[in-house]
Structures are given as C-alpha cells and as structure tokens.
Amino acid sequence: MNSEISIIALSLQTAAVATAVTLPMGMLIAWLLVRRDFRGKFVLDVFVSLPLALPPVVVGYMLLWIVGGNSWFGEVSESLFGSTIAFTWLAAALAAAVVSLPLVVRSFAAALAAVDPRLESAARGLGAGPFRTFLTVTLPLAYRGVIAGALLGFIRAFSEFGATIVVAGNIPGRTQTIPSAIFTRISSGDTEAAWRLALVSVVIGIAALAAHNWLLRRSNASSILFSRPGGRDQ
C-alpha cells in the first residue's frame, strides 16, 4: 500500500510540474494565435498541435533523442549536473507537458477568443500597456476558460503513458507513475493492485473533468450574457 501511495504522489507531482510548465507557454502561444497576425502563424499552430497527431511513443522517442546522453542537451546536462534528465521524474514531467500542451493551447485560445477585443482596445486607449491590459481586462474575463484549460492539461498529463515510458522508463520509486504501474501490475497478474490504481485514476479524472465542464458552462454563459445589448441589464 505504501508503494501505491508513493506512485500516486509521484503521478500528482509529475502532472503538477507539467501543468506549471504548460500554463505560461500555452498562454503565450494561445495569445499569439488569437490576437496576432504574423508570418509563420500556421506553422506554429501545426507544430504545437503535432503531439495530438503523433503516437505518444513517437513523441517520447523524439524527446529521448533530444535529452538523452548522446544529444547536445544531454551532454551539457551531464557535464553540469553529472547526469541527464532522461529516465528521471523530470523526464516524465517533460513528456507529460509536451503531450498536454496542445489541449492547453486550444482551451486557452477559445477562452481568449471569447473576450471582446473592443474592451482591450478601450483599455489601451486609456493608457494601459499590452501587459497591463492582459492582466486587468483579458485574464479576468477569460479566467474560467483558463482554469478549465489548466484542469484539462493537468488530467492529460496525469494520465500520460506512451511518451513517459519511453523517455522516463518505468522505474519503481523513481519514474513509475499510475499508468505505468497499472501496466506493470497487469503484466505480473496483480489485478487487485491494478484495479486499486485504476480506481484512483477514475476518481481523479471524474473530479477534474467535472470541474472543467462546470467552468466551461459558466464561461460560455458569461460570454452570452455580456454579448447581449446592455450586458447584465437585460
């Protein structure tokens, strides 16, 4: 039982770190895609969405090629820290972040697109800079959709298996998350432990998706309300 608790804790830790990485990156990319027109926008959109179209093991293999000991990044990491991040829990978090990033970007882009650009223009007309406008106007209006996107990214990172097992392995106590632990227990015939871990995954998944859908409905309702003539006075 103690080993299962440590597996759950490591899975939550990995998903939390992955989500912390994808939040600022996903917001920046979503803002560029929604609010800016530039050459290469289509390429950026395709590149960010690519993990959705690739098998997770391919994503994991590409990450292993980037951070492994034979890569430039791996050689620098090994010379500075004595080891690479491959086959560590940080590699698991990296894989989870890459796989969940497209969902986060799409959710954030939908939330930002629902904000009336005229409100942002009015704030800038009153002297607010782009960053202040984003913090005081855009983000408060889109926060439900942003939180919903963060929850979606978290649960996707929490459930990642294919990319994680390639770049981080399945090392008990070090990189073994719930999906890889379930795989190991099914392979060894320990179905009782596999069901316990599966039940934890289901409970966490239902809670995150329920909160995501509730926030999304509230966000859509607010967008409809504010889009009517007269706003809340109607």
N, C-alpha and C positions, 0 to 999 in steps of 0.2 A: 504493500500500500504506500509506503514511503517513497518508493521509486516512482509510482504513478503520480504522486503529488509533485515530485520534482519535475516530472515530464510535463505536467500541466503548467507549472510555474515557468519552465523554460519556454513553453509554447506561448504563454502570455507575454513573457519578456521579449521574445523574438518578434511577435506581432506588434507590440507597443513600439519597439525601436524602428521597425519597418514603417509603421504609420507616422512616427515622428519625422522620418526622412522624407516620406512622400508628401506630407502636408505642405511645406513651403515650396517644394519643387512642383507639385501638382498645381498649386495656386498660381505660381508664376506662369507655367505653361498654359493653363486654362485662361488666364488673363490675356496672354499674348494671342491666343487663338480667337478669343471673343472680342477683344477691344482693339486689336491692332491688325492692320493690313501690311504685309511685308513679303518680299520675295523669299520663297522657301517655306511659306506657311503650310502648304500642302505636304511638303516633305517632313516637316516637324510633326504634323498630325499623324502621318503614316508611321513614322519612326516610333512615336510614343505609343501608338496603338498596336505595334507589331507583336508584343507578347501575347495579345489576345488571339492572334492568328497562328502562332507557333506552338508546337507541343511543348509543355513545360520542361521536358528533359532537354530539348534543344536550347532553351533559354539557360538552363543550368550548365550545359556543356560550354556555351559561349562565355558564361561568367567564369567558369573554371579555367578557360583559356585566358581570360583577362587577368584573373587574380592568382592563378596557380604559380608554382615555383619557377616555371620556365618563361613566364611573361615578364615584361619590363616592370610592371607594377609589383609583381611578386618578388622580383629581385631587389627592388628598392625597399619593400616592406621587410624582407628577410635581413637586409643589411642594417636597417634601422632598428628593428624590433626583435630580430632573431628568428622570425617565423613569418609565414604568410597567413592571410585570413582564411584561406581555403581550409575546409574541414574544421572550422570553428563555428560557434554560435553566431558570430558576426557575419559569416558567410551565409548562414541560414537567414538572417535578417535581411541581408542584401538581396538574396534571391526572392524573398517574400516581398520586398519593396518593389523590385523590378516587375514582378508579376501583377501586383496590385495597383501599380501606378496608372495604367490606362483607365481603370474603373474610377479612380480618384479624379483624374483629369476630366473625364466625361461628366462626372457628377458635379464637380466644381464649375465646369463650363456651362452646364444647364442652370446652375444657381446664379451665375454672373449674368447670363443672357436674360434672366427674368427681371433684372434690375433695369429700370428705365434710364437710358443714357442721358436724358434731359436733366435728371436730378444731379448727375455727376457734372454735367456742363454748368448747371447753376452754381454748384459749389466752387468750381474752378473760376467762374465769373465773379464770385465774391472774394477771390484771392487765395483760395485753398490750392495747394500744390497737388500733384498727382498722388503722392503717398498719403497725404492727409485726407484727400478725397476718398481714397480707398478705405482708410481706417474708419472714417467718420460717416461715410454715406454708403459705399458699396457693401462693405462687410456687414454692417448692421442689418441691411435689407436682405442680404443673402445668407445670413448665418445659419438658418435652419437647413438649407440645402448643403451648406459647407459641412455642418456636423453630420448630416446624413451621408455625405460622401466619405467623410472620415470613418464612420462606422462601417460602411461598405468595404473600404480599403482594409480596415482592421480585420474584419471577418475573413476577407480573402487571404490576407497574409497569414492569419491563424490557421487556415485550412490548407496552405500550400504544401505540396508533397514532391512533385516531379522534379522541379528545379532545385529544391532544397536538398534532396537526397543525392543529387549529382555533385553539387558544389560544396556541400557541407557534410555529406555522408550520413550515417545512421549510427552514431557512436553513443552508447548509453551513458547518461550523465553529462554529456558534452554537447551533442548536436541532435539528440533524439527528441523530436517533437511528437505531438499526439498522432499525426497521420503516419509517420514512420514507425512509431511504437505500435500502432494498431496493425500495420503491415507485418511487423516482426512477430507479434503475438499470434496472428492468424497463421503465419507460416510455421510457427512452432506448435500449433494446435491448442494454444491457451485462449480459447474462445471466451471464457469468462472475463478475463482481463481485457480482451479486445472489446467486449460489449460495454464494460465499465467506461473505458476511454471514449468509445463511440457515443455513449450517453452524455458524457461531458461535452463533447463536440456539438451534439444536437442541442443541448440546453443553451450553450453559449451562442450558437448560431441563431436559434429562435429569438433569444433576447436581443441580439444585435439587429437582426432583420426587422423585428417588431418595432424597435426604436427608430430604425431607418425609415420604414414605411410611414410611421406616425409623423415624423418630422417632415417627410416629403409631402404628405397630405396637408399639413399645416402651412408649408411653404407655398404650395400651389393655391391654397385657399387665400392666403395673404396676397399673392400676386393678382388673383382675380379681383379681390376687393379693391386694391389700390389702382387697378387698371380702369375701374369704372369712373365715369364722370362724377366728381365730387368726393371720391375716395370713401372714407368712413362715414361721411354724412349721408350717404344714400340709404 
